[in-house]
Amino acid sequence: MTRIASIAALALGVAAAAYGDGRADLWCIAPTAIADNGAVVGSVTVPPTADVRTIVGVRVRVAATHPWVGDLSFRVRHPSGVEVVLVDRPGMPSVGFPGPWGCGGDNIDCWFDDAAAGAAETTCSVTAVPVLAGSLRPTGALASLRGLAPQGVWSIVASDGVAGDAGQLTAACIEITTAPDCNVNGVDDAVDIAAGTSADVDQDGVPDECGCVADLDGDGAVTGADLAAMLGAWGPCGGCGGDLTGDGNVLADDLAVLLSSWGACGAS
Amino acid sequence: MSVKRLFAPAADVEQGVVTLPPPEATPTRSESVVLVGSFAPATERSRVVRFEFMHAGGSLRLVPLGVDASRWRGRLLVGGQSIPLQGSEALVTRVSEEFASQAAFGIEDATRAFELDAPAGACVVEFRSEVPAGTGAALVVDDRGGAQAAPALIAHLASRVNRAGGALEFVVRGELADRRGLPGGQAVEVAAATVAWSDGVVEQAQAVKGARDGSVRVSFARARAGDAIVRIDGFVPDGRGAPRQRSLFLLARVADGAMLGGAAVVHADGAKPDWIHCDFSVAGAVAGETVFAAAELWAVAGSESRVLGWIGGLSEIATDGGDRFVRLGFDRRQIELAEGETLVFRNIRLQERDGFAPLDVRAEIVPDAKALPASAASAAPLDAAAWGGEPGLATVAVPEVSSFVPPVGSHALVLSHGYCADENPWPLAQFAGDAWPYENLETSLSNDAFAVDLATRAAQFKSYGIVGHSQGGCAALHLYTYYWSGLDWAGPGRLMQCVGAPLEGTPLAGNLAALGAALGIQCGSNYDITPDGAAVWLAGIPTAARAKLHTYTTTFTNVPFFYDYCNIVTDVFLSDPEDGVVENAAGHIVGAQNMGLTTGWCHVSGMRDPAQTGDASRNAVLNAQGAR
């Protein structure tokens, strides 16, 4: 397993630093042979994170040497078992390329990306090497992985469908872009807040249902000190911490919120 | 089947690689007489056939052709003498005879060639046999006797475009080399000219007119579509002024189909802005019919013009609101369209798919320039490998092959036979295990039909290189030039290698067609292997495609006093060095990789030297170097 911090680092083979702080992370499997007329599964374990996160984007890089890419199929498999076909024997069935065997070009070194203009299935050239290069649109939609949790065992399945030519998977990496999802609804918390699905009264970027909004002194618990602070601000209040409902006043409704979350944050 | 959109650089136009050669560039010459007939009942059991000709005196070689010819009993009647045609030690008239293969004509039986000296005068050669009445027979009369300067009868088409309903015209002239061996014009007398149209109708020439330069124009009116076998008989004086009888056969193709309409529209492809479509209007065409089309691209600014390149390819006649057109195209990055210059098409031509006989030629068409898009920002020239466009740009219908072989999926070296072969001549044991013998035996196919058949059968493999014998080499080059196939996916190595391929045709083709019809043998005429057919076919093949072809030729071992030919019959029609079917000069073409001429090998088995496909040392090279 290799986790890599950036695409540039991937090229250098540099291991990653910290996980998941809102950026994309690369998870790579070790190079492996693609058996002739066989399949190989390479896996990488993405560890759980301290906070709950959800997938908001996936791209996959595949680099393989093979004298006839029309033999090859690649799929990425999410830990839940959901699979996305990246490419399935490009040029098959024939879309005008020479012969009934799909794209006969050599080698692959490309990113599968939903946003790419060209489709991997129909990209072919009798002269370009690698024949699949740059950024190409996968056969299936990687967007279907959005909303799933990133952690767990990811796999890339490489298969060779025709006897006669074998290859080598030289690089296969999954770039997973995640975002916090404290309410575990499969939606980026920021999206929840922007859409109004969640409130963020304290405007800390965290849906209020996740945060400890009554922990006014920030000590990780709602205690008498917080109650004292609220009472000290009782009455009309412009943006003070005790106005937990955000109505411009510290009143009984605020007190009710505080009392309902009494104790250590996250304990309930 | 996906077809290529050909592009050739300006150099190919300037050097004439992709231009139709004038018809006088591919003449047919004869220094002999070929007579045809059939056996008629003579007695209850015996049949007889007689041939008549004029002899100027001196050396004479007589070769009868036909089934069982080696057992025919013959005699020559001349000047009151009756000379038996059999080996003789008689002091007055020595007749030497030797057996000769008729394999080149598709006859298994050998024949005999008779050499003797005969007095001048009207000659009658009579053969008797027990063959059934009506059996075809032919006689080759060769009076050269080893002379360096034998008079020749020469003919060529008057025009490259010969359409049904119009006149089919030939220019006939005589030639005699001087003492230095340089050819000189010689008066010619055309005694007879006949044509056998493809529908079986035989007609005499409507007009035989002499010209000031000593040549004679022979014209047949109201030509009928298809292959026409033309026979011209005449006399050409030798160095002593004595008229020598000569005859020659020409196989001409009378075209019928689409004609250019005179208009063209140029527009960019909706999905590929850099790809420029060129739609030429056509008339008299059937929608869906496939033709070969080509045009030169010129940039014109005022009185100045410069050639930009050449485009061509096979294309199906398409329709647009009742208007019919044929579409070519090019990637705009192939050329550098200068601002302010006008794109003009020149020497636009349509040719039949089978045989590539020209249907129509126009000197110039100025396309609808309003539709010409502005130069793209990415106007960098393309890689030279992009001469065939991209797969999927265009397709043409091809016939299905009923004997399709189940897919294998590996990579192969395809070994192809040639025209009308009765077996694949390549010894498989001399090739690696991935060699595959293509077989479609005893057929006469055009280069196009041959190529499509080859590709369809070889589609069982992902990719392949081709080793082609005879017309198999032409078919390989045709396939690579015009179609996307497993050839385009082949790995490193020589893509196409051929031995004894009639790339520029063979003078035998006309004789094969005529004698095949007369003797009831062979696989039918094949215009592609005539000098004319090969010339108009080759004119569609750019240097980029030719460069992928490695050509080998062979010839006989010269054994003084015994023989200096591969086959005594075909030797009459061919110029040395030759392999019994293909002349060395015709087996190599400009732009291809000339791998040389080797001696001691002939075209097929049954000739003086072994069949050229059996050369183990060369086969080892073909095998090792061949792409898969």
Interface residues (C-beta under 8 A of the other chain):
Chain A: P67 W68 G70 V95 G96 F97 P98 G99 P100 W101 G104 G105 C124 S125 V126 T127 V162 A163 G164 D165
Chain B: S2 D383 A385 A386 E390 P391 G392 L393 T395 P407 G409 S410 H411 A459 K462 S463 W484 S485 G486 L487 D488 W489 G491
